Amino acid sequence: MLRKLLKHEFRATGRIMLPIYGAVLVLSVLASISSRLMDRNVGSFLYVLFGLIVAAFVIGIIAAVIMTAVMMIRRFYSNLLRDEGYLMHTLPVSVHELVWSKMIVSLVWFAATFIVIGLVMLLLALIQSGTNLAAIFEKLPEGWAVLRQELAAHGIRTGDLWLIAAEALLAAIVGGLFVCLHFYAAMSLGHMFSRDKILLSIVFYVAISFVLSMATTGYGVGRMAVVEEMDISLRSVSQAIRFAQAALGEMLLVETVQAALLYAATVLSLKKGLNLA
C-alpha cells in the first residue's frame, strides 16, 4: 500500500513542482543570455529588461525552495488533518505508511530542488566563464590520480573520504526527515485539541524547537569538555579527517534520536488523539 500512496503523492505534487523546475531552467537560460548582453553597450530599455530577467531568475530560485517547504506542510495538513483525513484514515493502511509516504515524497522534492538549483548555478558559472566542459571531463582521471597521491602523502586513504561523504549524505537525509517531522509533530499535537488548532500547532513548533535546541546545546557543551580533556591535536590533515568522521557520526546520531522522538510524537498523536472535528 505504501507504493500506491507514494504514487498518488508524486502525481499530486509533481503537477506543481515539475513546472516550477521547468520555469527555473528556462529563466536560467534567459538570465545567462541577459547577463552577457548587459556587459555590452545596449539601450537603457534593454538593460532594464535584462535586469528584470536576472531578478526573475533569482526570485524563481527562492520560490522553488519556498514552494517545496509549503508543499511539504500543505500535503500533510490537508490530507491527514483536515476533511480529507476522514477518508485517508479509513484506508486499509497504517498510520506509519501515511506518515512515511509524506516524508519520502517531501524528502525527494527537497533533494530535487537543491539538485536543480545546484546544477543551474554550476551551468551558469561555467557558461559565464566560458569553461570547456569536455576539457574538464578529460582531465578528471588525471586530477583524481593527483588527489590520491596528495592524500597518500598525508597518510589519508580515499576510503576515509568516502566514509565522510557517506556520513554527510546520511546526515543530510536524516536532517531532511527531521525538518519534515518537526512540522508534522507540531501539527499533529496541535490537532489533538478541538479549538485553536493552528495556533497550538505554532506553539508546539516553537516549544519543540526550544527543547531540542537546549538539549543539543547541552550535549555539545558536554562533548567540547570531553574533547578539551582529551587534548586532541588537529595539527595534521589525517587527524582532522578522523575528527571530522567522529563529528559527523555524532551529529548523525543526535539527528537520528531527535527524528525518532518526533516520529513517535507524530504517530502517537495521529493514532490516539487526532481531532478532525
C-alpha positions as CSV (number, residue, x, y, z in Angstrom):
1,M,0.0,0.0,0.0
2,L,2.9,2.3,0.7
3,R,3.8,2.1,-3.0
4,K,0.3,3.2,-4.0
5,L,0.4,6.1,-1.5
6,L,3.8,7.2,-2.9
7,K,2.5,7.0,-6.5
8,H,-0.5,9.2,-5.6
9,E,1.6,11.7,-3.7
10,F,4.2,12.1,-6.5
11,R,1.4,12.6,-9.0
12,A,-0.3,15.2,-6.9
13,T,2.9,17.1,-6.1
14,G,4.6,16.7,-9.4
15,R,1.9,18.7,-11.1
16,I,3.2,21.7,-9.2
17,M,6.9,21.1,-8.7
18,L,7.8,20.0,-12.2
19,P,6.5,23.2,-13.9
20,I,8.5,25.2,-11.3
21,Y,11.7,23.3,-12.1
22,G,11.0,23.9,-15.8
23,A,10.5,27.6,-15.2
24,V,13.7,27.8,-13.2
25,L,15.6,26.2,-16.1
26,V,14.1,28.5,-18.7
27,L,14.8,31.5,-16.5
28,S,18.4,30.3,-16.0
29,V,19.0,30.3,-19.8
30,L,17.4,33.7,-20.2
31,A,19.4,35.1,-17.3
32,S,22.6,33.8,-18.7
33,I,21.9,35.4,-22.1
34,S,20.8,38.6,-20.4
35,S,23.9,38.9,-18.2
36,R,26.1,38.5,-21.2
37,L,24.2,41.1,-23.2
38,M,24.2,43.5,-20.2
39,D,28.0,43.7,-20.5
40,R,27.6,45.2,-23.9
41,N,26.6,48.7,-24.8
42,V,22.8,48.2,-25.1
43,G,20.0,50.7,-24.7
44,S,18.5,51.6,-21.4
45,F,15.3,49.8,-22.1
46,L,17.0,46.5,-22.9
47,Y,19.3,46.9,-19.9
48,V,16.3,47.2,-17.6
49,L,14.7,44.3,-19.4
50,F,17.7,42.1,-19.0
51,G,18.0,43.2,-15.3
52,L,14.4,42.2,-14.7
53,I,15.0,38.7,-16.3
54,V,18.0,38.2,-13.9
55,A,15.9,39.3,-11.0
56,A,13.1,36.9,-12.0
57,F,15.6,34.1,-12.1
58,V,16.7,34.8,-8.5
59,I,13.1,35.1,-7.4
60,G,12.4,31.8,-9.2
61,I,15.1,30.0,-7.2
62,I,13.8,31.4,-3.9
63,A,10.2,30.5,-4.9
64,A,11.3,26.9,-5.7
65,V,12.7,26.5,-2.2
66,I,9.7,28.1,-0.5
67,M,7.2,26.1,-2.6
68,T,8.9,22.8,-1.7
69,A,8.5,23.7,2.0
70,V,4.9,24.8,1.6
71,M,4.1,21.6,-0.3
72,M,5.5,19.5,2.5
73,I,3.4,21.2,5.1
74,R,0.2,21.6,2.9
75,R,0.0,17.9,1.9
76,F,0.3,16.7,5.4
77,Y,-2.2,19.2,6.7
78,S,-4.8,18.9,4.0
79,N,-4.6,15.1,3.6
80,L,-4.4,14.0,7.2
81,L,-5.6,16.8,9.5
82,R,-8.5,18.3,7.5
83,D,-11.6,16.9,5.9
84,E,-9.6,14.6,3.7
85,G,-8.4,12.9,6.8
86,Y,-11.7,11.2,7.3
87,L,-11.0,9.3,4.1
88,M,-7.3,8.8,4.5
89,H,-7.6,7.4,8.0
90,T,-10.2,4.8,6.8
91,L,-8.0,3.4,4.1
92,P,-6.5,-0.1,4.7
93,V,-3.1,1.4,5.6
94,S,-1.3,2.1,8.8
95,V,-0.5,5.5,10.3
96,H,3.1,4.6,9.7
97,E,2.6,4.2,6.0
98,L,0.7,7.5,5.8
99,V,3.4,9.4,7.6
100,W,6.2,7.7,5.6
101,S,4.5,8.5,2.3
102,K,4.5,12.2,3.2
103,M,8.1,12.1,4.5
104,I,9.6,10.2,1.5
105,V,7.9,12.4,-1.1
106,S,8.9,15.6,0.7
107,L,12.5,14.4,1.0
108,V,12.6,13.6,-2.7
109,W,11.3,17.0,-3.6
110,F,13.7,18.8,-1.3
111,A,16.6,16.8,-2.8
112,A,15.4,17.5,-6.3
113,T,15.0,21.2,-5.6
114,F,18.6,21.6,-4.3
115,I,20.0,19.4,-7.1
116,V,18.2,21.5,-9.8
117,I,19.4,24.8,-8.2
118,G,22.9,23.5,-7.8
119,L,23.1,22.3,-11.4
120,V,21.6,25.6,-12.7
121,M,24.1,27.7,-10.7
122,L,27.0,25.4,-11.9
123,L,26.0,25.7,-15.5
124,L,25.6,29.5,-15.2
125,A,29.1,29.7,-13.7
126,L,30.5,27.5,-16.5
127,I,28.8,29.5,-19.2
128,Q,29.8,32.8,-17.9
129,S,33.4,31.8,-17.5
130,G,33.5,30.1,-20.9
131,T,34.8,26.9,-19.5
132,N,35.2,23.9,-21.8
133,L,33.2,21.0,-20.2
134,A,34.9,18.5,-22.5
135,A,38.3,19.5,-21.3
136,I,37.2,19.2,-17.7
137,F,35.9,15.7,-18.1
138,E,39.2,14.7,-19.9
139,K,41.3,16.0,-17.0
140,L,39.2,14.3,-14.3
141,P,41.2,11.0,-14.2
142,E,44.5,12.9,-14.0
143,G,43.1,15.1,-11.3
144,W,41.8,12.2,-9.3
145,A,45.2,10.5,-9.5
146,V,47.0,13.6,-8.3
147,L,44.5,13.9,-5.4
148,R,45.1,10.3,-4.4
149,Q,48.8,11.0,-4.3
150,E,48.4,14.0,-2.2
151,L,46.1,12.2,0.2
152,A,48.6,9.3,0.5
153,A,51.4,11.7,1.3
154,H,49.4,12.8,4.3
155,G,48.5,9.3,5.4
156,I,44.9,9.5,4.2
157,R,43.2,6.7,2.4
158,T,40.5,7.5,-0.2
159,G,38.2,5.3,1.8
160,D,38.3,7.9,4.6
161,L,36.9,10.5,2.3
162,W,34.2,8.1,1.0
163,L,33.3,7.4,4.6
164,I,32.9,11.2,5.3
165,A,30.9,11.6,2.2
166,A,28.6,8.7,3.2
167,E,28.2,10.1,6.7
168,A,27.4,13.6,5.3
169,L,24.8,12.1,2.9
170,L,23.1,10.1,5.7
171,A,23.2,13.2,7.9
172,A,21.5,15.2,5.1
173,I,18.8,12.6,4.6
174,V,18.1,12.3,8.4
175,G,18.2,16.1,8.6
176,G,15.6,16.4,5.9
177,L,13.4,13.8,7.7
178,F,13.9,15.8,10.9
179,V,12.7,19.0,9.2
180,C,9.6,17.2,8.0
181,L,8.9,15.6,11.3
182,H,9.3,18.8,13.2
183,F,6.4,20.3,11.3
184,Y,4.4,17.0,11.3
185,A,4.8,16.5,15.1
186,A,3.8,20.1,15.9
187,M,0.7,20.0,13.6
188,S,-0.3,16.6,14.9
189,L,-0.1,17.7,18.5
190,G,-1.9,20.9,17.8
191,H,-4.8,19.0,16.2
192,M,-5.4,16.9,19.2
193,F,-7.5,19.8,20.5
194,S,-10.9,21.0,19.4
195,R,-10.1,24.7,19.2
196,D,-7.3,27.0,18.0
197,K,-5.6,24.1,16.3
198,I,-3.4,26.3,14.0
199,L,-2.3,28.5,16.9
200,L,-1.5,25.5,19.1
201,S,0.5,23.9,16.2
202,I,2.6,27.0,16.1
203,V,3.1,26.9,19.9
204,F,4.1,23.3,19.8
205,Y,6.6,24.0,16.9
206,V,8.2,26.7,19.0
207,A,8.2,24.6,22.1
208,I,9.8,21.6,20.3
209,S,12.4,23.9,18.8
210,F,13.3,25.3,22.2
211,V,13.5,21.9,23.9
212,L,15.6,20.3,21.2
213,S,17.8,23.4,21.0
214,M,18.5,23.3,24.7
215,A,19.2,19.5,24.6
216,T,21.5,19.8,21.6
217,T,23.4,22.8,23.2
218,G,23.8,20.9,26.4
219,Y,25.1,17.9,24.6
220,G,27.5,20.0,22.6
221,V,28.9,21.7,25.6
222,G,29.5,18.3,27.3
223,R,31.3,17.0,24.2
224,M,33.5,20.1,24.0
225,A,34.6,19.5,27.6
226,V,35.5,15.9,26.8
227,V,37.5,17.0,23.7
228,E,39.4,19.5,25.8
229,E,40.2,16.9,28.4
230,M,41.5,14.5,25.7
231,D,43.7,17.3,24.5
232,I,43.0,16.4,20.9
233,S,45.5,17.9,18.4
234,L,44.5,18.6,14.9
235,R,47.9,19.5,13.6
236,S,47.9,17.0,10.7
237,V,45.4,16.5,7.9
238,S,44.9,12.9,8.9
239,Q,43.9,13.9,12.5
240,A,41.5,16.4,11.1
241,I,39.9,13.7,8.9
242,R,39.5,11.4,11.8
243,F,37.9,14.2,13.9
244,A,35.6,15.1,11.0
245,Q,34.5,11.4,10.8
246,A,33.8,11.3,14.5
247,A,31.9,14.7,14.5
248,L,29.7,13.6,11.6
249,G,29.0,10.3,13.2
250,E,27.9,12.0,16.4
251,M,25.8,14.6,14.5
252,L,24.1,11.7,12.7
253,L,23.4,10.0,16.0
254,V,21.9,13.1,17.5
255,E,19.7,13.8,14.4
256,T,18.5,10.2,14.4
257,V,17.5,10.3,18.0
258,Q,15.7,13.7,17.6
259,A,13.9,12.5,14.4
260,A,12.9,9.2,16.1
261,L,11.3,11.2,19.0
262,L,9.4,13.5,16.6
263,Y,8.3,10.5,14.6
264,A,6.9,8.8,17.7
265,A,5.1,12.0,18.7
266,T,3.6,12.3,15.3
267,V,2.4,8.7,15.0
268,L,1.0,8.6,18.6
269,S,-0.8,11.9,18.1
270,L,-2.4,10.7,14.9
271,K,-3.3,7.3,16.4
272,K,-4.5,8.3,19.9
273,G,-5.6,11.9,19.9
274,L,-6.4,13.3,16.4
275,N,-9.4,15.5,16.5
276,L,-10.8,16.1,12.9
277,A,-13.9,17.9,14.1
